[in-house]
Amino acid sequence: MTAQETDATSRDYGFLIFLTLINVLNIVDRQLIASLANWIKPELGLSNTQFGLLTGLVFLFFYAVAGVFMGILADRVDRNRLIAFGLVVWSALTAISGMAKGFLSLAIPRLFIGIGESIMTPTAMSILSDRFPSKNLGFAAGFYYMSAPLGVSLSLLIAAYLEPLIGWRGCFYALGALGILFCIIMVFLKETPRKSQMKRQGNPVKSPELPSIKQMLVTTWNAFACSPALKLTVFGAVTFHVFLGAAMFEQIWFVEERGFDPNDIAEITGWMALVAGVAGNLAGGIGSDYFLHKTGIGRPMFMFWITLFIMPVMLAYRFVDPASPLFMVCMFLALFQYGCLFGPVFGTVQELVPPQIRGTVTAVVLMMVSVLGIGFGVTFTGVLVDWLLANNIDSPYTKSLLFCTAISFLTIPLFFFAGRYFDRDRQALKEWV
């Protein structure tokens, strides 16, 4: 049995759980402004455009650009120490965010928080791809990205239960302190051996020669150029994240146009995100692994069927009476679909690129998803809402969210064709490496 085919051990699963917990903090940190929007926005006197920038490009630009360099570092240095460094940076700046007095004093720490957080996922996915065999990558990626719904849920529950006790500023202080604690633990964990530095028999190479940064970037370019399945999967994820970016305004939409109390809706959506999001992540990770095993078509085709059935519900969601049980059903399916995405997408990415550039490619994917997907969705929504308000057009949040949801329908054909090309591209990669 080769090193690539070795089954994961209990320690591997334990490390997966620990990385997932750290990423929960990561997601809570970036989501907390959106979850506390109904308190932060009026107290700091933010316009919708400014709020969109804070939850979008102000954070995401540095997060995305720095992520590419952090991905390269993840393929070259001790990955545990790199994660620990990112943790201490974003945790300290999160605490500083609690001192903000206006747009600028909140925007500056958010810029640099993005640099710290950009380390996490490229490095973690690089570690997991070395700890788990190909047949379990969908599960590993899906479980790790279970941190997304858990983080979103926890940030909303913080808004519902903790904000009334310590205020929104206290929430930022507490989150920063918790991150420092996790950093201390991470420093003392041993680095995972890399598959790219091991012989076919699984014996470590004594003095592996790392590729240069130029070689890694060229290899990354070639990986995208030679794999239609990889390109289509990434663009499918980008268009899907336009909808997720616009959803940063959902807490405001619930209060302003659906009549909910801020604390009540934060509590409802928090628990809903926990149940539906975790169920979606497990279904996406385990389901896509099973789908690939049974059909050989590829995980993106699994996502095609999920989005084909659920995306139309996203349109209905904006029109349903909030007092109707159907409103909660639509909310559940939206959060379920959100959770389904990550395991199939990042499992596919890991399988379609050479092992030595997995961290780099993951970072490039995150850059595209963050800037072109989330960044466009949240920034455009903020600008559009302000324009609609200035022109006295009714239901500006609803109309803006509908527009971004319609854009995300492009996800459906992109995932379909990615699934069609997957097996051919995976076989080509085996011959390449």
C-alpha positions, 0 to 999 in steps of 0.5 A: 500500500502506498503512502497515499493509500494509507488509512487515516488514524485516530490521531488524524481524526483528532487533529481534524477536530482541532483544526475545525475548532480553530476555524470555527473561531476564524468564521465567528470572527469574520461573521460577527460584524454581520451578526451584530449588524443591528447594533454596530451599524446604528451606533457607528453611524454606518451607511449600507455601502460602508457596512458592505465594505466592512464585511466585504472588500475591506476585509476580503481584499487583504485576506484574498491577496495575502492568502496566496502568499500564505498558501505558498508558505504553507507548502514550504514551512512548518504549518502548525507554527504558521497557523499559530502565527495567524491565530495570534494576529487575528485574535489581537486585532479582533479585540482591537476592533471592539474599540472602534468609534466609526468606520475608519477605526473599524476598517483598519483592524479589519484590513489586517485581520484578513492577513492573519485569517488568510493563513488558516484554510490553505494551511489546514487543507494542505495538512489534511490532504497529507493526513487523509487518503483520497477516498476520504478527502470529501469527508475531511474537507466537509468536516473541516468546513463544518466550521462554517455553519458552526461559526455562523451559528455561534456568531448569531447565538453570541448576538442573541445571548451574549450581546445583551450581557456584555455588549457588542464590544465585549463580544469582540474582546472575549473572542480575541482572548479565546483565540490566544488560548488556542494559539498557545496549544497549536505552537506545541503540536508536531508538524505533519509529514508531507506526501510530496516528500515521501517515497512510494513505499512511504519512507521519508526523503532525507533531504527533500528539495523544495521547489522555488516559488516561481516553480510553484506558481508555474505549476499552479498555472499549469494545473488550472490551464490543463484541467477544465474540471478544476476551472469550472468547479472554482467558478461554480464556487465563485458564483455561489458565493455571490449569494453568500456575500449578499447574505451578510445583509440578511440580519438587517433584512429580517429586521427592516423588511420582515419585522423581526426583533434583532435578538429574536431573529439572531437566536432563530437563525443561530440555532437553524444554522447549527442544525441545517449547516452541520447537516449540510456539511455532513451530507456534502462531505459523506454524500459526495464521497459516496457519489464519487465512489458509486458513479466515478463522475465527480463530486461537482456533479453531486453539487449540480443536483443539490443546487438544481433542486434548492436554488429555486427555493432561494428565490421563493425565500424572498417572497414568503410570508415570514409568519408562514412555516414555509419561511422557516423551511426555506431558511433551513434549505438555504443554510443546508445548501450552504453547508453542502458546498465545501466538502465537494468543492475543496475535495475536488480541488485537492484531487485535481492538483499535484500534492506539492501545490495544494496549499497554494492552489487552495489559497488561489481558490479562496482569493477568487471566491472571496474577491469575485464571489463574496466581495462582489456580492456584499459590496454590490448589495450595499451600494444597490441598497443605498441607491434604491433607498435614495430613489425611494424604491420599496423593499431595497434589501429584498430586491438586492438579495434577489438580484444576487441570488439570480446571479448564483444560478450560474452555479448550476451549469458550471458544476454540471460540466465540471462533473463531466470533466472530472474523471478525465482530468483526474486520470491526466493528473496521475500521468502528470505527477 
